[in-house]
């Protein structure tokens, strides 16, 4: 029996994909386990390389079978297996890679003896390189160009342009240098203190990130699939943007929470999170300074006839 649309189905995605009607899905977004030892409630995220890659090959083949001939597949994956899964999807399964996008985020994973991890790979695959959905004219995914913002060039397209590995301290300091139309995208990771955070799943995608992908690669009424529904964000965003959806999720606990989240979501609801995250926090120039706080504290204490205690360490200069 085929899986019903606009439903989350609990179970193993490899088995559930086999139950779906062939060529019935317009867009698939997959954020699978990265095989880095994350503590899921029922899934073993530390398999041997061959076991993990063979499992990925099975579900990627399943995705290929359920996608329509003009369907699109977006895959989010970490550094450890990005290259292997790109080769698997293209040379073994038959997808064509349109873009290799880097999602850059703040609140990255701190590394004691290396550069902090602050990106995820997003592969944009299609089945047919000559026929696929890409809504380049959608104003929700277009941005003003440098010709418009900086140079006042009359040749600039009034509709803006489409939304680059990059080392950058704070994107807010380079609002025109970290372009959304390149292959490096900036969206803050959903940290524990964010209002958007659901709390039951540690790998939650931002709604605005999924919004860009779903708007670009599908149309209203299309069917969006997420075989690793996790926190349910793909399904929630699809529902908000008037798409049909199908989700699968191995964990019974996560599935229950996703059902609750979907029940609280209405078609047409706005996406959570800032549409332009570059403007959601002050730049360095307009931010607060620790040195200013110390100076103000000293001034206040002096007015009261007291001086704050100080240690031997010197205050480093803030850049």
N, C-alpha and C positions, 0 to 999 in steps of 0.2 A: 504494500500500500504506500502510495506517494506521501511525502510529508506535507502537511497543511502549511499554507502561507500565513504570515502574520502571527506566527507562533514560535516559541522557543521549545526545542525538543531535547530532552535530557538523555544523554548516552554518548557512546564513542562516535566521534565524527567520521571515522573511516567506515564504520558500519552504516551510519545514518546517510552518508553521501550516496551509498549504493542504493538506498531506498528512494532517492529523489529522481524525478523524471529527468531524463537526459535533455540537455540544451533548454533548460527552463529558467535559468538565472541570468540576469543582466550584469550584475556586479558582485564580486566577492571581495571582502576585506578580511584578511587573516593575520592575527597577531598570536602566533603559536608560542608554546613554551620554548625558551632559548637554549635549554639543556645546560644551564649554568648552576643547577642546584637550588633553585628557588623552592621555597617550602609551600607547595600547593597542598590542599587537603587530601586529595586522592591520587594525584598524578606524580609519578617518579620523574623528576626533572634532572636526573643525573644518570643518563644511559651511556653505553659505549657508543663511539662514533658511528660504527656501522649500523647498530640497532636504531639509533636516532635518525640517521639519514635514510634508512630503509623505510621507517615509519613516515617520515616527511614525504618521501616519494609516493607512498600510497595515498596520503590525503591530497597531495597536489594533483595526482592523477584523477582523483575523485572530483576535485574542483574543476579540472579541465573538462570532464565528462558532463557536468551539470551546467556549465556556462553555455550560453547561446553562441552561435558562430561569430557574432559581433560583440561578445562579452569581454569584460575587463576584470583583471585580477590584481589586487594590491596586496603586497606581502610586507609585513613589518618584521624585522629580524635584527639580532645583535651582531657584533663583530665576529663572534666565534664561528658562525656557520653561514655568513652572508654569501661568500663566494661559492660555497658548495651548493647552496639552495638556488642561487641564480643559474648555475650550470645545470642543476637538476631540472628546474622549471623550463629552461629553454632547449637545451640539447637533448634531454631525455624525455620530457613530457610533451614539448612542442609549442610552448608559449614564445612570444616575441617580446623582448624587453624594450619598452618605449622610453623609460627614464629610470635612473638610479638616483632617487631623491634622498637627501640627508635631512632628517628631522633633528634640529638643534634645540635643546631645551635648557632652561635654568634648573636649579635644584638637582644637579646631576649627582651621580654616585661617586662619593669621595674615595680616592685611591691613595693609600699611604705612601707607596713607592712608585707612583706613576701619575700621568695626567688624568684628572678626574673624567670619568666617562659622562659625556653630555650629549650623546646623539644616538639615534636609531636609524637603520637603513630602511627605506621604503622603496620597494621595487614596483614599478608600474608595468604590468604585463598585459598583453592582449592576445587573443587567439588569431585574429586576422589583421595584419598590419595595414591593410587597405580599407578595412571597414570596422570601425569601433566608435563608441561615444566619447566625445571630448567637447564639452560645452564652453568653448573658448570665448564666446560672446556674453556669457553669464556675468552680469555686473557684480555679483556677490564674490567672484573669484578674481576680478580684475582690480588693479591698483593704479593710482596716478603714476605717470612716468617721470623720470628726471627732467625731461624736456618741459613738462608741465610745472613741476615743483621748483626747479632750480634755474632753468635757462629761459623760461618764458618763450619758448620756441613755438611759433604759430603752426609749425608743421606737426606738432604733437597731436596724437589721436585723442580727441576729447573724451573718448570712452576709456582712456587709460590703456594699460597693457596687461598681459598675463603674468600671474605669479610665477650660496654658491659654494672638500673639507676646508673650513674657515676657522682661523683663530681670532676670537673677538672677546674682549673683556665684558662688555655689557651692550647688548643690542640697542638699548635706549640711547646710547651715545652716538650711534650711527644710523639714524632713522632712514637715511637715503642711501646707506652703503650696504645694508643687509636686505637685499631685494627679495620680495615674496615671489617674484616671477622666475627666480633661479632655481637650481636644484638643491639648495639648502633652505629649509623652512624653519622659522622660529616660532615655536609655541611653548609656553612654560609647561613642564611636567606637572601632573596633578598631585601636588604635595599634600601631606597629611593635614595641613591647616587650611586648605582651600575649601570654600563653600561647596564647590563642585564635587568634592571627595565623597564617595559612597561609603567607604570604610570597611567593606567586607572583602575587597579584592585589592591586592597591592600593585597591580599592573594596569591601572585605569588610564585609558586614552582620553585626551581632551576632546570635548564635543566639537570645538571649532576645527580641530585637525580633521576629524571624520567628516565634518560638514564640507570642508573644501574638497575632499576626495569624492564624496557622494554627489555633490553638486556638479563636479567636473565630469564624472564618469557614468552618470545615470540621469534619467528624466523622471518626472513625477509619474507614478504608476508602475515604474519598473520594479523588479524584484532584487533585493539586496541580501546577500548571504554572508553570515559570519560563522564559520565552523568552530571557533574558539571564543564563544560569546563573553566569557569572563565576567566583567562587571556590567555588561549589557549595553555599553555606550553605542556601539554600531547600530543596534536595533532601535535604541531610543532616538538617535539622530535620524535614522531612516524614517521612523514614524513621524517625527516632527516635520521632516521635509517632504512628506506625502509620498513616500515610497512604500511598497510592500516589502516584507522582510521574512527571512527564515534564519533561525539561529539554532546551533547545537552547542551543548555544554555537558562535559563529562560529570561535573560535580553536582550532586543533588542539592547541596547547600547553596552554591552559587546560583543554580537554576531557580530556586525558590526566591532568592533576592532579586534576580532579574525579572521574574514575573511581577513582583511587587513594584519594581521600578517602572516597568512598562504600563502597569495599571494606573500609575500616577502621571503618565505622560499623555498629552493630548496632541492630536494632529494639528500642526501649525504653531505649536509652542515655540518660543524663541530658543535658540541654542544658548547654553550656559557658557560663560567665559567671555573675555573681551574679544571682539572681532579683530581689533588691531592691538596685539599684545605689546607692540613696541611703545604704545602710548599709555599702557596700563600702569606703568611705574615711572617715577621721575628719573630724568637722566642725572649723570654725576654732577653736572653744574648746579642743578636745582635740588640736589639731595642734601641730607643732613651730614654734618661732619662731626666725628668724634672729638676733634680738637676744639670745635665750637662749643660742644657740650661741656668739655672740661673747663674752658674759659668762662662760660656762663656760670658754672658751679663755683669756680673760684671767686668770681665777682659777687655772687650772692652771699657766699660765706664771708667775704671781706666786709660786706655791708652790715653783717651781723656781728662783726668783730672776731670772726673765726676764719681759719684757713684749713682747707681739707688736708688730710694726711696724704703724703706721697711716698712711693717706694723709691728704690734706687734705679729701677728700669726707666729708660728714656722712652718717650712717646714717639713711635715711628711716624714719619711723614706720610700722609695719605695722598695717593696719586689720583 
